[in-house]
Amino acid sequence: MIMACVESRFVVEKSSISVVSPYDLRSKHDAAIANFGVPDYGGSLLGNLVYPQNGTVGCSPFGGDQPFKSPFPRPTILLLDPDKYIDKISIPSALIDRSFGETLKNAIKKGDQDVVVKIDWTESMPHPDQRVEYELWTNSNDECGVRCDDQMSFIKNFKGHAQILEKGGYTQFTPHYITWYCPQAFILSNQCKSQCINHGRYCAPDPEQDFGQGYQGKDVVLENLRQLCVHRVANESNRSWVWWDYVSDFHIRCSMKQKRYSEECAQDVMKSLRLPIEKINKCMGDPEADTENEVLKTEQDLQVGHGTRGDVTILPTMVINNVQYRGKLERGAILKAICAGFKETTDPPICLSGDLETNECLENNGGCWRDPKSNITACKDTFRGRVCECPVVSGVQYEGDGYASCEGAFY
């Protein structure tokens, strides 16, 4: 494909890593959150650090059921020299700089004290208020191999959670699609004509990488545009979550692999979901016009990073509270990241389920005040832990610090 070359602005999202022991190494450092592994957004991990004598790149299995035994009841955190295959990592991970890594290696090799570290993701995701805004940069093309398969698997598996959060007003979701533009000198070339709409302004790669057969890049651009307009039009009638139904159904009914990727099939899906086809077509505009398309022009502008946010350069990309999510595109991991974006005590019920977080109020009342007679408590469970706040009982706000005391005033 012919496309314009531009410089990308990449922002490294960070977690923190603290050395807890030995005492003379106590310190706190920034760690980069990688695109592989599963960051524990909103959580932390404390464990004994081990640098294996063999297999320091972590590419081969370590021997035994418990190859890294510790006299303390803590998890084992491996220090590795990653070489390749890092995309296969599916556990929480952090990237540290070489000098810090060498310091940790030397401390482990001395062997006179355990090296204990804490990886902390509790503040890696902004959590300013009671609503999380998130975006998925995706593609309607299903012929790009494993990446497309993983992307559609995620949409199918996450759809239920996304719709619960959206219908409850807890989140605001927006889909986005990447397009490129054709350089002015090549607008009349066959490549640009087959891959672009609006005279080279919005382009996508040929799905089969073969201009002589199958679908063309402009087919992908048109369906991307249609899916954007499905969301826009559905949002106008307060049914924004229908986008998840449309995309899931389109993938099943109109797959490229089944040679059914077409406008006619898309209209059948829209009819079954009672979407207003005329409004969606009006939103899409004229793909042959030598003018800007307002919807796609907005998308291209949004691809460019600003502030603490980097450019969107790869698909799929998830952005949560204006920060790019790092890690695998997997239902549980994404849900934890979204849950980490709520202000404490405003978490929706789905974020407080047992498979996502531990209710810290269950053990010793979380260290908060509790009335021994009525069991009224100041402990409020949150996704990132707990807070001690005096409760409201029968319309009366109790006053106190939430830890040692709470008292209600009755008149």
VOPAMAR-806581 format. One line per field, with one value per residue (C-alpha): residue number from 1; x, z, y. Coordinates in nm, 3 decimals, padded with zeros to 5 digits, m for minus. Each point is the difference from the previous one (the first is absolute). Layout:
<rs>
num <- c(NUM / ...)
xx <- c(X / ...)
zz <- c(Z / ...)
yy <- c(Y / ...)
</rs>
This chain:
<rs>
num <- c(1 / 2 / 3 / 4 / 5 / 6 / 7 / 8 / 9 / 10 / 11 / 12 / 13 / 14 / 15 / 16 / 17 / 18 / 19 / 20 / 21 / 22 / 23 / 24 / 25 / 26 / 27 / 28 / 29 / 30 / 31 / 32 / 33 / 34 / 35 / 36 / 37 / 38 / 39 / 40 / 41 / 42 / 43 / 44 / 45 / 46 / 47 / 48 / 49 / 50 / 51 / 52 / 53 / 54 / 55 / 56 / 57 / 58 / 59 / 60 / 61 / 62 / 63 / 64 / 65 / 66 / 67 / 68 / 69 / 70 / 71 / 72 / 73 / 74 / 75 / 76 / 77 / 78 / 79 / 80 / 81 / 82 / 83 / 84 / 85 / 86 / 87 / 88 / 89 / 90 / 91 / 92 / 93 / 94 / 95 / 96 / 97 / 98 / 99 / 100 / 101 / 102 / 103 / 104 / 105 / 106 / 107 / 108 / 109 / 110 / 111 / 112 / 113 / 114 / 115 / 116 / 117 / 118 / 119 / 120 / 121 / 122 / 123 / 124 / 125 / 126 / 127 / 128 / 129 / 130 / 131 / 132 / 133 / 134 / 135 / 136 / 137 / 138 / 139 / 140 / 141 / 142 / 143 / 144 / 145 / 146 / 147 / 148 / 149 / 150 / 151 / 152 / 153 / 154 / 155 / 156 / 157 / 158 / 159 / 160 / 161 / 162 / 163 / 164 / 165 / 166 / 167 / 168 / 169 / 170 / 171 / 172 / 173 / 174 / 175 / 176 / 177 / 178 / 179 / 180 / 181 / 182 / 183 / 184 / 185 / 186 / 187 / 188 / 189 / 190 / 191 / 192 / 193 / 194 / 195 / 196 / 197 / 198 / 199 / 200 / 201 / 202 / 203 / 204 / 205 / 206 / 207 / 208 / 209 / 210 / 211 / 212 / 213 / 214 / 215 / 216 / 217 / 218 / 219 / 220 / 221 / 222 / 223 / 224 / 225 / 226 / 227 / 228 / 229 / 230 / 231 / 232 / 233 / 234 / 235 / 236 / 237 / 238 / 239 / 240 / 241 / 242 / 243 / 244 / 245 / 246 / 247 / 248 / 249 / 250 / 251 / 252 / 253 / 254 / 255 / 256 / 257 / 258 / 259 / 260 / 261 / 262 / 263 / 264 / 265 / 266 / 267 / 268 / 269 / 270 / 271 / 272 / 273 / 274 / 275 / 276 / 277 / 278 / 279 / 280 / 281 / 282 / 283 / 284 / 285 / 286 / 287 / 288 / 289 / 290 / 291 / 292 / 293 / 294 / 295 / 296 / 297 / 298 / 299 / 300 / 301 / 302 / 303 / 304 / 305 / 306 / 307 / 308 / 309 / 310 / 311 / 312 / 313 / 314 / 315 / 316 / 317 / 318 / 319 / 320 / 321 / 322 / 323 / 324 / 325 / 326 / 327 / 328 / 329 / 330 / 331 / 332 / 333 / 334 / 335 / 336 / 337 / 338 / 339 / 340 / 341 / 342 / 343 / 344 / 345 / 346 / 347 / 348 / 349 / 350 / 351 / 352 / 353 / 354 / 355 / 356 / 357 / 358 / 359 / 360 / 361 / 362 / 363 / 364 / 365 / 366 / 367 / 368 / 369 / 370 / 371 / 372 / 373 / 374 / 375 / 376 / 377 / 378 / 379 / 380 / 381 / 382 / 383 / 384 / 385 / 386 / 387 / 388 / 389 / 390 / 391 / 392 / 393 / 394 / 395 / 396 / 397 / 398 / 399 / 400 / 401 / 402 / 403 / 404 / 405 / 406 / 407 / 408 / 409 / 410 / 411)
xx <- c(00.000 / 00.114 / m00.032 / 00.146 / 00.286 / m00.046 / 00.182 / m00.185 / m00.005 / 00.026 / m00.076 / 00.118 / m00.268 / 00.153 / m00.045 / 00.231 / 00.232 / 00.132 / 00.280 / m00.128 / 00.299 / 00.294 / m00.007 / 00.301 / m00.168 / m00.338 / m00.108 / m00.279 / 00.035 / m00.213 / m00.072 / m00.141 / m00.326 / 00.050 / m00.239 / 00.041 / m00.106 / m00.299 / 00.058 / m00.186 / m00.161 / m00.124 / 00.202 / 00.350 / 00.225 / 00.253 / 00.244 / 00.349 / 00.218 / 00.179 / 00.260 / 00.017 / 00.339 / m00.110 / m00.237 / 00.027 / m00.183 / m00.305 / m00.051 / 00.018 / m00.207 / 00.153 / 00.031 / m00.237 / m00.340 / 00.157 / 00.335 / 00.039 / m00.050 / m00.006 / m00.002 / m00.258 / m00.367 / 00.038 / m00.037 / 00.314 / 00.083 / 00.246 / 00.271 / 00.069 / 00.205 / m00.271 / 00.130 / m00.297 / m00.340 / m00.095 / m00.338 / m00.080 / 00.020 / m00.344 / 00.079 / 00.046 / 00.329 / 00.207 / 00.294 / 00.287 / 00.318 / 00.325 / 00.188 / m00.280 / m00.013 / 00.374 / m00.033 / m00.272 / 00.203 / 00.300 / m00.215 / m00.149 / 00.341 / 00.133 / m00.261 / 00.029 / m00.353 / m00.324 / m00.071 / m00.366 / m00.164 / m00.347 / m00.144 / m00.279 / m00.263 / m00.248 / 00.064 / 00.082 / m00.355 / m00.149 / m00.317 / m00.135 / m00.376 / m00.289 / m00.006 / 00.265 / 00.046 / 00.167 / 00.067 / 00.079 / 00.197 / m00.100 / m00.065 / m00.282 / 00.249 / 00.001 / 00.269 / 00.314 / 00.080 / 00.039 / m00.022 / m00.345 / m00.115 / 00.109 / m00.165 / m00.336 / 00.022 / 00.043 / m00.300 / m00.216 / 00.112 / m00.004 / m00.332 / m00.210 / 00.217 / 00.018 / m00.376 / m00.066 / 00.241 / m00.141 / m00.365 / 00.068 / 00.161 / 00.331 / 00.201 / 00.012 / 00.135 / 00.109 / 00.129 / 00.268 / 00.156 / 00.339 / 00.028 / 00.292 / 00.011 / 00.149 / 00.279 / m00.113 / 00.237 / m00.159 / m00.371 / m00.064 / 00.191 / m00.187 / 00.126 / m00.157 / m00.319 / m00.050 / 00.090 / m00.143 / m00.323 / m00.059 / 00.283 / 00.279 / m00.086 / m00.089 / 00.171 / 00.044 / 00.231 / m00.123 / m00.127 / 00.169 / 00.301 / m00.088 / m00.152 / m00.121 / m00.238 / m00.238 / m00.098 / 00.157 / 00.123 / m00.283 / m00.251 / 00.155 / m00.007 / m00.371 / m00.092 / 00.215 / m00.192 / m00.331 / 00.088 / 00.096 / m00.336 / m00.185 / 00.146 / m00.072 / m00.361 / m00.068 / 00.152 / m00.243 / m00.286 / 00.179 / 00.073 / 00.378 / 00.053 / m00.163 / 00.342 / 00.119 / m00.297 / 00.051 / 00.374 / m00.043 / m00.287 / 00.178 / 00.305 / m00.213 / m00.233 / 00.221 / 00.348 / 00.258 / 00.096 / m00.351 / 00.006 / m00.301 / 00.173 / m00.231 / m00.235 / m00.300 / 00.100 / 00.065 / m00.350 / m00.146 / 00.179 / m00.122 / m00.358 / 00.011 / 00.120 / m00.260 / 00.263 / m00.107 / 00.182 / m00.079 / 00.149 / 00.310 / 00.043 / m00.038 / 00.265 / 00.237 / m00.025 / 00.119 / 00.319 / 00.059 / m00.007 / 00.324 / m00.055 / 00.079 / m00.220 / m00.084 / m00.011 / 00.328 / 00.179 / m00.082 / 00.145 / 00.328 / 00.030 / m00.057 / 00.277 / 00.253 / 00.101 / m00.016 / 00.101 / 00.087 / m00.153 / 00.204 / m00.096 / m00.217 / 00.214 / m00.098 / m00.322 / m00.165 / 00.066 / m00.206 / 00.003 / m00.146 / m00.044 / 00.228 / 00.284 / 00.096 / m00.059 / 00.305 / m00.026 / m00.197 / m00.341 / m00.183 / m00.341 / 00.105 / 00.309 / m00.191 / m00.283 / 00.250 / 00.160 / m00.339 / m00.093 / 00.327 / m00.121 / m00.288 / 00.032 / m00.001 / m00.345 / m00.162 / 00.088 / m00.287 / m00.105 / 00.169 / 00.338 / m00.055 / m00.062 / 00.217 / 00.191 / 00.121 / 00.087 / 00.028 / m00.248 / 00.235 / m00.293 / m00.052 / 00.316 / 00.005 / m00.246 / 00.289 / 00.132 / m00.295 / m00.256 / m00.288 / m00.291 / 00.014 / m00.374 / m00.139 / 00.303 / m00.032 / 00.341 / 00.209 / 00.182 / m00.082 / 00.142 / 00.154 / 00.177 / 00.340 / m00.046 / m00.228 / m00.077 / m00.116 / m00.287 / m00.274 / m00.328 / m00.344 / m00.253 / m00.376 / 00.072 / 00.245 / 00.364 / 00.227 / 00.298 / 00.353 / 00.331 / m00.134 / 00.275 / m00.039 / m00.346 / m00.323 / m00.290 / m00.350 / m00.196 / m00.374 / m00.256)
zz <- c(00.000 / m00.067 / 00.303 / 00.148 / 00.250 / 00.323 / 00.332 / 00.290 / 00.357 / 00.242 / 00.371 / 00.256 / 00.258 / 00.341 / 00.316 / 00.302 / 00.148 / 00.355 / 00.164 / 00.346 / 00.112 / 00.064 / 00.194 / m00.172 / m00.342 / 00.096 / m00.284 / m00.247 / m00.378 / m00.309 / m00.207 / m00.351 / m00.059 / m00.296 / m00.282 / 00.102 / 00.325 / 00.210 / 00.213 / 00.332 / m00.037 / 00.336 / 00.187 / 00.118 / 00.041 / 00.279 / m00.035 / 00.028 / m00.299 / m00.166 / m00.278 / m00.138 / m00.041 / m00.333 / m00.267 / 00.091 / m00.321 / 00.114 / m00.330 / 00.135 / 00.277 / 00.347 / 00.166 / 00.263 / 00.130 / 00.233 / m00.151 / 00.210 / 00.365 / 00.262 / 00.380 / 00.010 / m00.104 / m00.282 / m00.376 / m00.212 / m00.236 / m00.276 / m00.122 / m00.365 / m00.297 / m00.269 / m00.343 / m00.209 / 00.038 / 00.252 / m00.171 / 00.147 / 00.357 / 00.162 / 00.361 / 00.152 / m00.126 / 00.028 / m00.198 / 00.196 / m00.117 / m00.027 / 00.285 / 00.248 / m00.124 / 00.056 / 00.354 / 00.072 / m00.154 / 00.217 / 00.313 / m00.085 / m00.075 / 00.340 / 00.152 / 00.356 / 00.001 / m00.190 / m00.260 / 00.033 / m00.252 / m00.049 / m00.343 / 00.031 / m00.263 / 00.235 / m00.151 / m00.356 / m00.116 / 00.059 / 00.213 / 00.022 / 00.027 / 00.000 / m00.376 / m00.212 / m00.359 / m00.225 / m00.369 / m00.217 / m00.316 / m00.221 / m00.357 / m00.190 / m00.203 / 00.114 / m00.239 / 00.183 / 00.170 / 00.373 / 00.092 / m00.160 / 00.155 / 00.348 / m00.050 / m00.097 / 00.277 / 00.249 / m00.136 / 00.021 / 00.356 / 00.137 / m00.155 / 00.302 / 00.250 / m00.228 / m00.039 / 00.375 / 00.075 / m00.278 / 00.084 / 00.366 / m00.090 / 00.152 / m00.320 / m00.324 / m00.281 / m00.343 / m00.287 / m00.232 / m00.328 / m00.150 / m00.360 / m00.200 / m00.283 / m00.344 / m00.094 / m00.257 / m00.267 / 00.007 / 00.020 / m00.359 / 00.040 / 00.001 / 00.352 / 00.143 / m00.200 / 00.132 / 00.360 / 00.060 / m00.004 / m00.037 / m00.254 / 00.207 / 00.332 / 00.192 / m00.076 / 00.143 / m00.111 / m00.246 / 00.218 / m00.208 / m00.092 / m00.361 / m00.211 / m00.263 / 00.210 / 00.293 / 00.200 / m00.029 / 00.264 / m00.076 / 00.088 / 00.347 / 00.027 / m00.089 / 00.258 / 00.262 / m00.079 / 00.022 / 00.345 / 00.119 / m00.120 / 00.162 / 00.331 / m00.066 / m00.102 / 00.279 / 00.251 / m00.107 / 00.114 / 00.321 / m00.134 / m00.039 / 00.116 / m00.322 / m00.167 / 00.178 / m00.139 / m00.352 / m00.013 / 00.149 / m00.235 / m00.303 / 00.071 / 00.019 / m00.292 / m00.233 / 00.035 / m00.275 / 00.040 / m00.109 / m00.283 / 00.152 / 00.096 / m00.178 / 00.033 / m00.056 / 00.288 / 00.221 / m00.071 / 00.099 / 00.334 / 00.051 / m00.076 / 00.251 / 00.267 / m00.102 / m00.087 / m00.225 / m00.326 / m00.165 / 00.293 / m00.003 / m00.377 / 00.042 / 00.273 / m00.235 / m00.274 / m00.360 / m00.028 / m00.357 / 00.089 / m00.024 / 00.348 / 00.362 / 00.175 / 00.339 / 00.183 / m00.137 / 00.022 / 00.373 / 00.029 / m00.164 / 00.231 / 00.306 / m00.103 / 00.092 / 00.367 / 00.231 / 00.359 / 00.175 / m00.281 / m00.286 / m00.366 / m00.092 / m00.244 / 00.039 / 00.006 / 00.225 / 00.258 / 00.312 / 00.159 / 00.352 / 00.165 / m00.268 / 00.073 / m00.236 / 00.154 / m00.002 / 00.008 / m00.170 / m00.150 / 00.225 / 00.165 / 00.366 / m00.036 / m00.178 / 00.255 / 00.286 / m00.177 / m00.046 / 00.363 / 00.108 / m00.174 / 00.240 / 00.291 / 00.322 / 00.142 / m00.342 / m00.138 / m00.180 / 00.143 / m00.284 / 00.124 / 00.352 / m00.097 / 00.167 / m00.314 / m00.048 / 00.349 / 00.365 / 00.243 / 00.260 / 00.231 / 00.074 / 00.211 / 00.327 / m00.157 / m00.204 / 00.311 / m00.008 / 00.266 / 00.063 / 00.242 / 00.195 / 00.068 / m00.347 / m00.213 / m00.180 / m00.150 / m00.145 / m00.234 / m00.368 / m00.243 / m00.319 / m00.296 / 00.113 / 00.367 / 00.259 / 00.156 / 00.354 / m00.019 / 00.256 / m00.148 / m00.051 / 00.213 / m00.036 / m00.169 / 00.271 / m00.090 / 00.272 / 00.088 / 00.092 / m00.145 / m00.121 / 00.175 / 00.376 / 00.017 / m00.179 / 00.179 / m00.121 / 00.109 / 00.050 / 00.063)
yy <- c(00.000 / 00.356 / 00.223 / 00.316 / m00.030 / 00.190 / 00.000 / m00.162 / 00.122 / m00.291 / 00.045 / m00.257 / m00.084 / m00.073 / m00.200 / 00.021 / m00.258 / 00.028 / m00.192 / m00.093 / m00.209 / 00.005 / 00.324 / 00.160 / m00.041 / 00.145 / 00.226 / 00.070 / m00.006 / 00.047 / m00.308 / m00.003 / m00.186 / m00.232 / m00.088 / m00.365 / m00.165 / 00.101 / 00.313 / m00.019 / 00.345 / 00.121 / m00.264 / m00.081 / m00.302 / m00.060 / m00.288 / m00.142 / 00.079 / m00.292 / 00.013 / m00.356 / m00.165 / m00.150 / 00.132 / 00.366 / 00.100 / m00.199 / m00.181 / m00.356 / m00.165 / 00.001 / m00.342 / m00.137 / 00.103 / 00.259 / 00.092 / 00.315 / m00.087 / 00.272 / m00.033 / 00.281 / m00.026 / 00.250 / m00.034 / m00.036 / 00.286 / m00.093 / 00.233 / m00.088 / 00.116 / m00.018 / m00.084 / m00.109 / m00.165 / 00.270 / 00.025 / m00.344 / 00.133 / m00.012 / 00.103 / 00.348 / 00.148 / 00.316 / 00.137 / 00.157 / 00.172 / m00.192 / 00.171 / m00.070 / m00.359 / m00.048 / 00.136 / m00.257 / m00.283 / 00.081 / 00.006 / m00.340 / m00.151 / 00.109 / m00.231 / 00.132 / 00.152 / m00.050 / 00.266 / 00.100 / 00.233 / 00.144 / 00.074 / 00.254 / 00.083 / 00.175 / 00.344 / m00.110 / 00.067 / 00.349 / m00.018 / 00.357 / m00.056 / m00.245 / m00.060 / m00.169 / 00.111 / m00.252 / m00.060 / m00.299 / 00.064 / m00.290 / m00.114 / m00.169 / m00.208 / m00.364 / m00.123 / 00.115 / m00.330 / m00.063 / 00.369 / 00.034 / m00.327 / 00.114 / 00.337 / m00.147 / m00.259 / 00.284 / 00.193 / m00.311 / m00.087 / 00.355 / 00.105 / m00.099 / 00.188 / 00.305 / 00.019 / m00.038 / 00.285 / 00.221 / m00.059 / 00.078 / 00.333 / m00.109 / 00.034 / 00.192 / m00.215 / 00.126 / m00.214 / 00.135 / m00.111 / 00.079 / 00.118 / 00.137 / 00.250 / m00.043 / 00.247 / 00.255 / m00.131 / m00.349 / 00.085 / m00.113 / m00.328 / m00.331 / m00.070 / 00.313 / m00.035 / m00.355 / 00.079 / 00.348 / 00.200 / 00.374 / 00.036 / m00.151 / 00.162 / m00.320 / m00.330 / m00.350 / m00.284 / m00.260 / m00.291 / m00.272 / 00.216 / m00.077 / 00.279 / m00.245 / m00.209 / m00.003 / 00.305 / 00.344 / 00.239 / 00.243 / m00.275 / m00.003 / 00.381 / 00.005 / m00.263 / 00.177 / 00.318 / m00.186 / m00.137 / 00.347 / 00.130 / m00.291 / 00.117 / 00.368 / m00.056 / m00.253 / 00.241 / 00.272 / m00.223 / m00.104 / m00.349 / 00.032 / m00.360 / m00.129 / 00.050 / m00.316 / m00.196 / 00.133 / m00.074 / m00.348 / m00.088 / 00.147 / m00.213 / m00.315 / 00.072 / 00.206 / m00.148 / 00.054 / m00.365 / m00.096 / 00.257 / 00.183 / 00.327 / 00.244 / 00.296 / m00.228 / m00.227 / 00.302 / 00.128 / m00.337 / 00.027 / 00.356 / m00.102 / m00.284 / 00.244 / 00.261 / 00.257 / 00.291 / m00.077 / 00.335 / 00.195 / m00.216 / 00.046 / 00.377 / m00.005 / m00.188 / 00.265 / m00.039 / m00.212 / 00.122 / 00.373 / 00.198 / 00.142 / m00.081 / m00.253 / 00.154 / m00.335 / m00.139 / 00.336 / 00.003 / m00.351 / 00.100 / 00.299 / m00.220 / m00.240 / 00.267 / m00.009 / 00.298 / 00.069 / m00.325 / m00.205 / m00.143 / m00.045 / m00.296 / m00.197 / m00.366 / m00.199 / m00.086 / 00.274 / 00.066 / 00.346 / 00.035 / 00.341 / 00.144 / m00.247 / m00.279 / m00.342 / m00.226 / m00.378 / m00.273 / 00.074 / m00.243 / 00.033 / m00.032 / 00.219 / 00.279 / m00.011 / 00.038 / 00.295 / 00.169 / m00.069 / 00.163 / 00.318 / 00.071 / 00.238 / m00.200 / m00.084 / 00.057 / m00.344 / m00.177 / m00.340 / m00.189 / 00.130 / m00.132 / m00.361 / m00.261 / m00.093 / 00.358 / 00.122 / m00.103 / 00.157 / 00.148 / 00.079 / m00.370 / m00.040 / 00.196 / 00.244 / 00.142 / 00.173 / 00.241 / 00.095 / m00.241 / 00.021 / m00.330 / 00.011 / 00.058 / m00.095 / 00.334 / 00.063 / 00.280 / m00.239 / 00.043 / m00.252 / 00.144 / m00.152 / 00.130 / m00.093 / 00.159 / 00.338 / 00.077 / 00.251 / 00.048 / m00.129 / 00.147 / m00.191 / 00.061 / 00.330 / 00.113 / 00.065 / m00.136 / 00.220 / m00.106 / m00.108 / m00.336 / m00.188 / 00.048 / 00.147 / 00.089 / 00.166 / 00.083 / 00.305 / m00.054 / 00.271)
</rs>
